[in-house]
């Protein structure tokens, strides 16, 4: 596939939309996240990296995220930092990728950043992301703290196998050029891996920018274990099968099914049932042939991991 | 062996004066009441962030992790210790960059000279929180760090608070964008016990500094100080002395990550082995020269340790005996038979497993 030929090489500075999809998040946490985004974006304007910016929140919850007073106060806060705030109530749960696709349809900025609402971006993050978005770079992702993602990246170039949707920056033209997130296939989890691989197949590099920070509020047990939520367990299990199918790795689908065969845990049983249902209905995603080395399936991971 | 008459004499010499025990109890109660008295406007926690301005990227991580705290009832004092002239402006600029994200503006203090304890004492003197905690610039805290301390302080006022901390291997590395960065090398590991074991802490520090919060008035009202004669181990010294004085309440959560550097300078590489040994000796000598109050549960621990010591002595006596040595060939033969049996079981298992 030919690379979509859009870069930041012009004299005009790019405009940026920072998108977050909210689902039953604590209002105070979302407000802190928006304040941090505003600061980071304002710093990028001051540094001459972007021209204008907006924050676009999509609410997948059935209830409003904020009270009217909170919403107005937050809009004034964003405005005083030099940006604009848009809040869209979806009136349905569109999932991660579906929500971002919907928000992206309404904007016209040159760049889009996808940000998790349970994260706090660093004041220098937008500058670091834009700096790393070279002409041949499709997407840049941030380093997450306190739990850094263990996927490998090149020490010199930052090149990596996929980028995390917890916080990443992409050109709108590239995003739309590859068809956005595949929300028909992925509701939560792995839609970022899939988007990454399609952007790579379009001829772009994926880059990790360690200087771009996101505090992603994840916790560990006292034994330093990460305990995924039931939702994370289910959608991750389902996405593993769907991703392997989509990239033509029937061997991976078979081996995962073999692994799941005697596993009676609820999330596994449901994930297998959903996959079989889609298989029977003929609604599995269209297989991307010739994904070659772009699609990495490495012992349950989608990249080489450092640990 | 002490003769009976000598023993009686010793007892008489060490007999506390009449009423001493009740006097001690009264004083401790008064101290505890003072420690629990909180000024209405005081934040719950003062965070003393200690930096030498040599790790700017970890410092940014540390500041961001403070900005992300779910419990906003804290203030921050950043203490620059022996900063190079060029670093003063850089560190100040970094701290200023996070002011809008903190509950209140962080104070920036410069301290010159002295050991690692000097910036601590400068920080304790400036602390206004109900509790105070020391956080070094290359470590990280989770979003519930303040929140979990706060919850336990409500049920255990006046005590030291101690949370679980993970350790993580890390190495210095230049980032693709040119900064003096780092790379994590391991998943966080819970290598310390999730509860505070006072006796175990006598052998080494098992509590990274940011895992412990101290009642602030211990420093401001009772002249408790970091020992400025210690080059290192100042955290261990404060935790040990504080624990004997006030006891420790366990926080049932993992709230921080202590970074172990595989490359690049740290307090471990900046100080010689002799310096570490001398500091350890001083910490323990100070404890050994004082009357100490043990935390509840420690008598059982001491008895258990003494029992272990008795078993060990018995085992050493047995393995040194002639009969043990004379029967060595029998034990070797038994081990050989057990090994052959295990190999046989393993082969059978492989052959009968199916595919």
Interface residues (C-beta under 8 A of the other chain):
Chain A: X29 X32 X35 X36 X39 X43 X120 X122 X123 X124 X128 X131 X132 X145 X146 X147 X148 X150 X154 X155 X156 X157 X158 X207 X209 X210 X211 X213 X215 X217 X219 X220 X221 X222 X223 X224 X306 X307
Chain B: X57 X60 X61 X64 X65 X67 X68 X70 X97 X98 X100 X101 X140 X141 X142 X143 X144 X164 X166 X173 X174 X175 X176 X177 X179 X181 X183 X184 X185 X186 X187 X188 X189 X190 X194 X252 X253 X254 X257
